[in-house]
Amino acid sequence: MITRSRIAAALVICATVASSVHAQARYVASSWGPNRVTLLDANLNVLSSFATTGNYGNGVAANASTIWVGDFFQSRVTAYSHTGTVLYSWTAPGLENVQGLALVGSNIAFASNGTTRFHDAATGVFQYSFGNSGGTVEGLTYDGSWVWELADQLVARDPVTGSIQRSIVNLADNCSFGGTGIGSTGNGHLVLGCTNGDWYRVSDLDGSLIASGNNSVEMYGLDNIQGGQVVPEPGTYVLLGTGLLGLAAARRRRAA
């Protein structure tokens, strides 16, 4: 028999598990084939994932509450909660063939057709733009100081002027497209992701290899989660509790 104490215990267990999973999340990846977003830990191991509403998620950015995914063919950016709920979406000129997203303050930066454009993350309103390394840019990330491009080289640019601050070797150049995702670790390292699940942690000083591995995730987009630990959506627990209470009521009706 399901009692209130058992329901409360189940809610506590689910909340603890969800909090643990989301607190460990440090990176997020978007995939084309399975059309999913995957949350990864600090060593790029898979924690959880959810299906996206669009196709060909090419570029992803995140903070502690929201994940933005760019759609390569639909010219759209869609914002999700960390549990996969659609929050909002927007389109904008220049989103065609978007390759790479990054959260820069309150803006989403995306690379497309030789230009990096900055739009308000919540509304999609255009802010400013600058030229990038061209059609070879496959990913963007922001390390708190510079916007990094994943191109033939790893290129650091001033986030306002676009001026080049540093250019280093790209160790993912042996992957398809020369790598398809880049994220910052926040401590002088960058992580590069590939479509076959290969990843490389490199120094942002010279691009030298620090660690590598494979997580079997098709990383057509990769970025760090900004803003520290993720707080699970309160609505998740409300829905869970409603479901458990409904199950208990149904069992009581059947018993009667």
Residue pairs with C-beta under 8 A, 6 or more apart in sequence:
1 251
2 244
2 247
2 248
2 251
7 241
7 244
7 245
7 248
10 244
11 237
11 240
11 241
11 244
14 237
14 240
15 232
15 237
18 232
18 236
18 237
19 232
21 39
21 47
21 48
22 39
22 47
22 82
22 229
22 230
22 231
22 232
23 229
23 230
24 41
24 42
24 47
25 39
25 40
25 41
25 47
25 48
25 82
25 225
25 230
26 40
26 41
26 42
26 224
26 225
27 39
27 40
27 41
27 42
27 44
27 183
27 191
27 222
27 223
27 224
27 225
28 37
28 38
28 39
28 40
28 60
28 61
28 62
28 67
28 222
28 223
28 225
29 37
29 38
29 40
29 60
29 181
29 193
29 217
29 218
29 219
29 220
29 221
29 222
30 36
30 37
30 38
30 52
30 57
30 58
30 59
30 60
30 69
30 70
30 219
30 220
30 221
30 222
31 37
31 38
31 57
31 217
31 218
31 219
31 220
32 55
32 56
32 57
32 58
32 72
32 195
32 218
32 220
33 218
34 51
34 218
35 51
35 52
35 54
35 55
35 56
35 57
36 49
36 50
36 51
36 52
36 57
37 49
37 50
37 52
37 57
37 60
37 67
37 69
37 80
37 84
38 46
38 47
38 48
38 49
38 217
39 46
39 47
39 48
39 49
39 82
39 225
40 46
40 47
40 215
40 217
41 47
42 185
43 213
44 191
44 193
44 199
44 213
44 215
44 217
45 215
46 215
46 216
46 217
50 80
50 83
50 84
51 84
52 69
52 78
52 80
52 84
53 78
53 86
54 69
54 71
54 74
54 76
54 78
55 71
55 73
55 74
56 71
56 72
56 73
56 74
56 220
57 69
57 70
57 71
57 72
57 220
57 221
58 70
58 71
58 72
58 97
58 98
58 99
58 100
58 180
58 220
58 221
59 69
59 70
59 98
59 99
59 100
59 101
59 110
59 111
59 139
59 140
59 220
59 221
60 67
60 68
60 69
60 70
60 101
60 181
60 221
60 222
60 223
61 67
61 68
61 101
61 102
61 103
61 108
61 223
62 68
62 82
62 103
62 223
62 224
62 225
62 226
63 103
63 225
63 226
63 227
64 225
64 226
64 227
64 228
64 229
64 230
64 231
65 81
65 82
65 227
65 230
65 231
66 79
66 80
66 81
66 82
66 87
66 121
67 79
67 80
67 81
67 82
68 77
68 78
68 79
68 80
68 101
68 103
68 108
68 121
69 77
69 78
69 80
69 101
69 221
70 76
70 77
70 95
70 98
70 100
70 101
70 110
70 221
71 77
71 78
71 98
72 97
72 98
72 99
74 91
75 91
75 92
75 95
75 96
75 98
76 89
76 90
76 91
76 95
77 89
77 90
77 91
77 92
77 95
77 98
77 101
77 108
77 110
77 119
77 124
78 86
78 88
78 89
79 86
79 87
79 88
79 89
79 121
79 122
80 86
80 87
81 87
81 233
82 230
82 232
82 233
83 232
83 233
83 236
85 233
85 235
88 122
90 119
90 123
90 124
91 124
92 117
92 119
92 124
92 126
93 126
94 110
94 112
94 113
94 115
94 117
94 126
94 129
95 110
95 112
96 112
96 113
97 112
97 113
98 110
98 111
98 112
99 110
99 111
99 112
99 137
99 138
99 139
100 110
100 111
100 137
100 138
100 139
100 140
100 149
100 150
100 181
100 182
100 221
101 108
101 109
101 110
101 140
101 221
101 223
102 108
102 109
102 110
102 140
102 141
102 142
102 147
102 223
103 109
103 121
103 142
103 223
103 226
104 118
104 142
104 147
104 159
106 120
106 121
106 122
107 118
107 119
107 120
107 121
107 127
108 118
108 119
108 120
108 121
109 116
109 117
109 118
109 140
109 142
109 147
109 159
110 116
110 117
110 119
110 140
111 132
111 137
111 139
111 140
111 149
113 135
114 131
114 132
114 134
114 135
115 129
115 130
115 131
115 132
116 129
116 130
116 131
116 132
116 137
116 140
116 147
116 149
116 157
116 162
117 126
117 128
117 129
118 126
118 127
118 128
118 129
119 125
119 126
119 127
120 127
128 160
130 157
130 161
130 162
131 162
132 149
132 151
132 155
132 157
132 162
133 149
133 151
133 152
133 153
133 155
134 151
136 151
136 152
136 178
137 149
137 150
137 151
138 150
138 151
138 177
138 178
138 179
138 180
138 181
138 182
139 149
139 150
139 179
139 180
139 181
139 182
139 192
139 193
139 221
139 222
139 223
140 147
140 148
140 149
140 150
140 182
140 223
141 147
141 148
141 150
141 182
141 183
141 184
141 190
141 222
141 223
141 224
142 148
142 159
142 184
142 226
143 156
143 184
143 186
143 190
143 204
144 184
144 186
145 159
146 156
146 157
146 158
146 159
146 165
146 166
147 156
147 157
147 158
147 159
148 154
148 155
148 156
148 157
148 182
148 184
148 190
148 204
149 155
149 156
149 157
149 182
150 170
150 172
150 178
150 179
150 180
150 181
150 182
150 192
151 170
151 178
152 170
152 173
152 178
153 167
153 168
153 169
153 170
154 167
154 168
154 169
154 170
154 182
154 190
154 192
154 202
154 204
154 207
155 164
155 166
155 167
156 164
156 165
156 166
156 167
156 204
157 163
157 164
157 165
158 165
166 204
168 202
168 204
168 205
168 206
168 207
169 206
169 207
170 178
170 179
170 192
170 207
171 192
171 200
171 202
171 207
171 209
172 178
172 179
172 192
172 193
172 194
172 198
172 200
173 179
175 192
175 194
175 195
175 196
175 198
176 194
176 195
176 196
177 195
179 192
179 193
179 194
180 193
180 194
180 195
180 219
180 220
180 221
180 222
181 192
181 193
181 194
181 219
181 220
181 221
181 222
181 223
182 190
182 191
182 192
182 193
182 222
182 223
183 190
183 191
183 193
183 222
183 223
183 224
184 190
184 191
184 204
184 224
185 191
185 201
185 224
186 224
188 203
188 204
188 205
189 201
189 202
189 203
189 204
189 210
190 201
190 202
190 203
190 204
191 199
191 200
191 201
191 202
191 222
191 224
192 199
192 200
192 202
192 222
193 199
193 217
193 219
193 222
194 219
195 218
195 219
195 220
196 214
196 218
197 214
197 215
197 216
197 217
197 218
197 219
198 212
198 213
198 214
199 212
199 213
199 214
199 215
199 219
199 222
200 209
200 211
200 212
201 209
201 210
201 211
201 212
202 208
202 209
202 210
203 210
